[in-house]
Amino acid sequence: MGIFKLRGLLLLCVAALLLGGCASQEPADSGPDVEPMEQELDTSGDDEPIEPAGPMVKNGKIVLPADDMGSGETLQGVFYFDFDQAIVRRTGHEELNKHAGVLSADRYLRVRVEGHADERGTREYNLALGERRANAVRAYLVAQGAARTQIEVISYGEEKPANNGHSESSWAENRRVEIVYR
């Protein structure tokens, strides 16, 4: 009697497998059938290059798109400081506002704010002064709407002078912060 039960159970399993294998299944619906759109060609005959819709990064600078007058603008990326100061000059506020606007409009843009100092003072002091200057520019940009995560701060101190001279006018060129887009 055990053999008959086993044989019946085996027969039942084979029948279930056969019925399960014959069952039809509908493919999963992947959405409506949509054919790709054909791209319309511009047949107006204009061979002018198409201007980008937003700002572009070119050689570490940001280039704003052309306005109605047809001219684009490359934002200045250098801001100067007074001797032994880390206060952003009022003359740089308008340009910094433009940088902050570009950064707040595109959260994927990243910048490096590089602080510099002139050769007077110790190496350590100038590194700290360059960092204070770069942090002042970053704080200004953040206050105007840029995200703190978009801005990397680095100080070069006196290591990368813009002018190698040893006069007040040379030193004035070296007391700066540069904004470099990446």
Sine and cosine of phi, psi and omega as CSV:
sin_phi,cos_phi,sin_psi,cos_psi,sin_omega,cos_omega
0.00,0.00,-0.47,0.88,0.05,-1.00
-0.91,0.40,-0.55,0.83,0.00,-1.00
-0.94,0.35,-0.63,0.78,-0.01,-1.00
-0.91,0.41,-0.62,0.78,0.05,-1.00
-0.91,0.42,-0.66,0.75,0.00,-1.00
-0.91,0.41,-0.67,0.74,0.01,-1.00
-0.90,0.43,-0.65,0.76,0.02,-1.00
-0.91,0.42,-0.67,0.74,0.02,-1.00
-0.90,0.43,-0.66,0.76,0.03,-1.00
-0.91,0.42,-0.68,0.74,0.03,-1.00
-0.89,0.45,-0.63,0.77,0.02,-1.00
-0.91,0.42,-0.65,0.76,0.02,-1.00
-0.91,0.41,-0.67,0.74,0.00,-1.00
-0.89,0.45,-0.66,0.75,0.00,-1.00
-0.90,0.44,-0.66,0.75,0.00,-1.00
-0.90,0.43,-0.64,0.76,0.03,-1.00
-0.91,0.42,-0.67,0.75,0.01,-1.00
-0.90,0.44,-0.70,0.71,0.00,-1.00
-0.92,0.38,-0.63,0.78,0.01,-1.00
-0.92,0.38,-0.59,0.81,0.00,-1.00
-0.96,0.29,-0.45,0.89,-0.01,-1.00
-1.00,0.08,-0.25,0.97,-0.03,-1.00
-0.91,0.41,0.71,-0.71,0.00,-1.00
-1.00,0.00,0.56,-0.83,0.03,-1.00
-0.84,-0.54,0.70,-0.71,0.06,-1.00
-0.98,0.21,0.65,-0.76,0.07,-1.00
-0.91,0.41,0.49,-0.87,0.02,-1.00
-0.88,0.47,0.66,-0.75,-0.01,-1.00
-0.96,0.29,0.86,-0.51,-0.01,-1.00
-0.98,-0.18,0.33,0.94,0.02,-1.00
0.98,-0.20,0.07,-1.00,-0.02,-1.00
-0.92,0.40,0.50,-0.87,0.05,-1.00
-0.96,0.29,0.88,-0.47,-0.02,-1.00
-0.80,-0.61,0.78,-0.62,0.06,-1.00
-1.00,0.05,0.57,-0.82,0.01,-1.00
-0.89,0.45,0.62,-0.78,0.01,-1.00
-0.96,0.27,0.61,-0.79,0.08,-1.00
-0.99,0.13,0.67,-0.75,-0.01,-1.00
-0.98,0.20,0.76,-0.65,0.01,-1.00
-0.97,0.24,0.68,-0.73,0.01,-1.00
-1.00,-0.01,0.59,-0.80,0.05,-1.00
-0.99,0.12,0.93,-0.37,-0.03,-1.00
-0.94,-0.33,0.38,0.92,-0.05,-1.00
-0.97,0.25,-0.25,0.97,0.03,-1.00
1.00,0.01,-0.03,1.00,0.02,-1.00
-0.97,0.22,0.77,-0.63,0.03,-1.00
-0.96,-0.27,0.29,0.96,-0.01,-1.00
-0.95,0.30,0.62,-0.78,0.04,-1.00
-0.92,0.40,0.56,-0.83,0.01,-1.00
-0.99,0.16,0.80,-0.60,0.02,-1.00
-0.97,0.23,0.59,-0.81,0.04,-1.00
-0.91,0.41,0.48,-0.88,-0.05,-1.00
-0.95,0.30,-0.49,0.87,-0.06,-1.00
-0.77,-0.64,-0.08,-1.00,0.00,-1.00
-0.90,0.44,0.50,-0.87,0.04,-1.00
-0.86,-0.52,0.52,-0.85,0.10,-0.99
-1.00,-0.09,0.81,-0.59,0.00,-1.00
-0.65,-0.76,0.91,-0.42,-0.01,-1.00
0.82,0.57,0.67,0.75,0.04,-1.00
0.98,0.18,-0.03,1.00,0.01,-1.00
-0.95,-0.30,0.38,-0.93,0.06,-1.00
-0.97,-0.23,0.76,-0.65,0.00,-1.00
-0.92,-0.39,0.88,-0.48,0.02,-1.00
-0.98,0.19,0.50,-0.86,-0.01,-1.00
-0.91,0.41,0.34,-0.94,-0.01,-1.00
-0.89,0.45,0.60,-0.80,0.06,-1.00
-1.00,-0.03,-0.19,-0.98,-0.02,-1.00
-0.88,0.48,-0.44,0.90,-0.02,-1.00
-0.99,0.16,-0.16,0.99,0.09,-1.00
1.00,-0.07,0.05,1.00,-0.03,-1.00
-0.90,-0.43,0.77,-0.64,0.09,-1.00
-0.99,0.14,0.19,-0.98,-0.04,-1.00
-0.76,-0.65,0.76,-0.65,0.12,-0.99
-0.99,-0.11,0.86,-0.52,-0.03,-1.00
-0.96,0.29,0.66,-0.76,0.08,-1.00
-0.91,0.40,0.64,-0.76,-0.03,-1.00
-0.88,-0.47,0.21,0.98,-0.04,-1.00
-0.87,-0.49,0.76,-0.65,-0.01,-1.00
-0.77,-0.63,0.76,-0.65,-0.14,-0.99
-0.98,-0.19,0.42,-0.91,-0.05,-1.00
-0.78,-0.63,0.39,-0.92,0.08,-1.00
-0.97,0.22,0.27,-0.96,-0.01,-1.00
-0.83,0.56,0.78,-0.63,0.09,-1.00
0.85,0.53,0.50,0.87,-0.02,-1.00
-0.84,-0.55,0.47,-0.88,0.07,-1.00
-0.78,-0.62,0.56,0.83,0.00,-1.00
-0.96,-0.27,0.79,-0.61,-0.01,-1.00
-0.92,0.39,0.81,-0.58,0.03,-1.00
-0.92,0.40,0.56,-0.83,0.01,-1.00
-0.88,0.48,-0.47,0.88,-0.01,-1.00
-0.91,0.42,-0.35,0.94,0.00,-1.00
-1.00,-0.07,-0.10,1.00,-0.09,-1.00
-0.88,0.47,-0.68,0.73,-0.04,-1.00
-0.88,0.48,-0.70,0.71,0.00,-1.00
-0.93,0.38,-0.66,0.75,0.04,-1.00
-0.90,0.44,-0.56,0.83,0.06,-1.00
-0.88,0.47,-0.62,0.79,0.04,-1.00
-0.91,0.41,-0.68,0.73,0.05,-1.00
-0.88,0.48,-0.69,0.72,0.00,-1.00
-0.89,0.45,-0.62,0.78,0.04,-1.00
-0.89,0.45,-0.67,0.74,0.02,-1.00
-0.90,0.43,-0.70,0.71,-0.02,-1.00
-0.92,0.39,-0.65,0.76,-0.02,-1.00
-0.95,0.31,-0.43,0.90,0.01,-1.00
-0.98,0.21,-0.45,0.89,-0.03,-1.00
-0.74,-0.67,0.99,-0.13,-0.07,-1.00
-0.94,0.34,-0.11,0.99,0.03,-1.00
-1.00,0.01,-0.23,0.97,0.04,-1.00
-0.95,0.32,0.59,-0.81,0.04,-1.00
-0.76,-0.65,0.59,-0.81,0.04,-1.00
-0.76,-0.65,0.42,-0.91,0.15,-0.99
-0.91,-0.40,0.83,-0.56,0.02,-1.00
-0.98,-0.20,0.93,-0.38,-0.11,-0.99
-0.97,-0.24,0.86,-0.51,0.02,-1.00
-1.00,-0.09,0.64,-0.77,-0.02,-1.00
-0.73,-0.69,0.36,-0.93,0.05,-1.00
-0.65,-0.76,0.25,-0.97,0.07,-1.00
-0.99,0.13,0.00,-1.00,-0.14,-0.99
-0.98,0.21,-0.16,0.99,-0.01,-1.00
-0.97,0.22,0.64,-0.77,-0.05,-1.00
0.99,-0.17,0.20,-0.98,-0.01,-1.00
-0.97,0.24,0.30,-0.95,0.01,-1.00
-0.86,0.51,-0.71,0.71,-0.02,-1.00
-0.90,0.43,-0.68,0.74,0.01,-1.00
-0.89,0.46,-0.69,0.72,-0.04,-1.00
-0.93,0.37,-0.57,0.82,0.10,-0.99
-0.89,0.46,-0.69,0.73,0.02,-1.00
-0.92,0.40,-0.64,0.77,0.02,-1.00
-0.91,0.41,-0.68,0.74,0.06,-1.00
-0.87,0.49,-0.63,0.77,0.03,-1.00
-0.92,0.38,-0.66,0.75,0.05,-1.00
-0.88,0.48,-0.64,0.77,0.01,-1.00
-0.91,0.42,-0.72,0.69,0.01,-1.00
-0.90,0.44,-0.63,0.77,0.04,-1.00
-0.91,0.41,-0.55,0.83,0.05,-1.00
-0.91,0.42,-0.66,0.76,0.04,-1.00
-0.92,0.38,-0.68,0.74,0.04,-1.00
-0.87,0.48,-0.70,0.71,0.01,-1.00
-0.87,0.49,-0.63,0.77,0.03,-1.00
-0.90,0.43,-0.72,0.69,0.00,-1.00
-0.88,0.47,-0.67,0.74,0.00,-1.00
-0.91,0.42,-0.65,0.76,0.03,-1.00
-0.89,0.45,-0.43,0.90,-0.01,-1.00
-1.00,-0.07,0.07,1.00,0.13,-0.99
0.87,-0.50,-0.14,0.99,0.05,-1.00
-0.96,0.29,0.46,-0.89,0.04,-1.00
-1.00,0.07,0.66,-0.75,0.00,-1.00
-0.85,0.52,-0.53,0.85,-0.03,-1.00
-0.95,0.32,-0.24,0.97,0.02,-1.00
-0.99,0.12,-0.19,0.98,-0.20,-0.98
-0.88,-0.48,0.86,-0.52,0.10,-1.00
-0.98,-0.22,0.70,-0.72,-0.01,-1.00
-0.94,-0.34,0.72,-0.70,0.07,-1.00
-0.61,-0.80,0.54,-0.84,0.04,-1.00
-0.88,-0.48,0.75,-0.66,0.10,-1.00
-0.97,-0.25,-0.09,1.00,-0.02,-1.00
0.83,0.56,-0.81,-0.59,-0.01,-1.00
-0.99,-0.12,0.11,0.99,-0.15,-0.99
-0.95,0.30,-0.41,0.91,-0.03,-1.00
-0.80,-0.60,0.96,0.28,-0.02,-1.00
-0.94,0.35,0.57,-0.82,0.10,-0.99
-0.99,0.17,-0.46,0.89,-0.01,-1.00
-0.69,-0.72,0.81,-0.58,-0.06,-1.00
-1.00,0.08,0.08,1.00,-0.01,-1.00
-0.94,0.35,0.15,-0.99,-0.03,-1.00
-0.83,-0.56,0.71,0.70,0.02,-1.00
-0.79,-0.61,0.16,-0.99,-0.01,-1.00
-0.87,0.49,-0.63,0.77,-0.01,-1.00
-0.92,0.39,-0.59,0.81,0.06,-1.00
-0.92,0.38,-0.71,0.71,0.00,-1.00
-0.89,0.46,-0.59,0.81,0.00,-1.00
-0.89,0.47,-0.58,0.82,0.03,-1.00
-0.95,0.32,-0.42,0.91,-0.04,-1.00
-1.00,0.04,-0.32,0.95,0.03,-1.00
-1.00,0.10,1.00,0.04,-0.18,-0.98
-0.48,-0.88,0.22,-0.98,0.21,-0.98
-0.79,-0.61,0.72,-0.69,0.04,-1.00
-0.92,-0.40,0.68,-0.73,0.09,-1.00
-0.98,-0.21,0.86,-0.51,-0.04,-1.00
-0.87,-0.50,0.87,-0.50,0.03,-1.00
-0.99,0.15,0.61,-0.79,0.00,-1.00
-0.88,-0.47,0.00,0.00,0.00,0.00
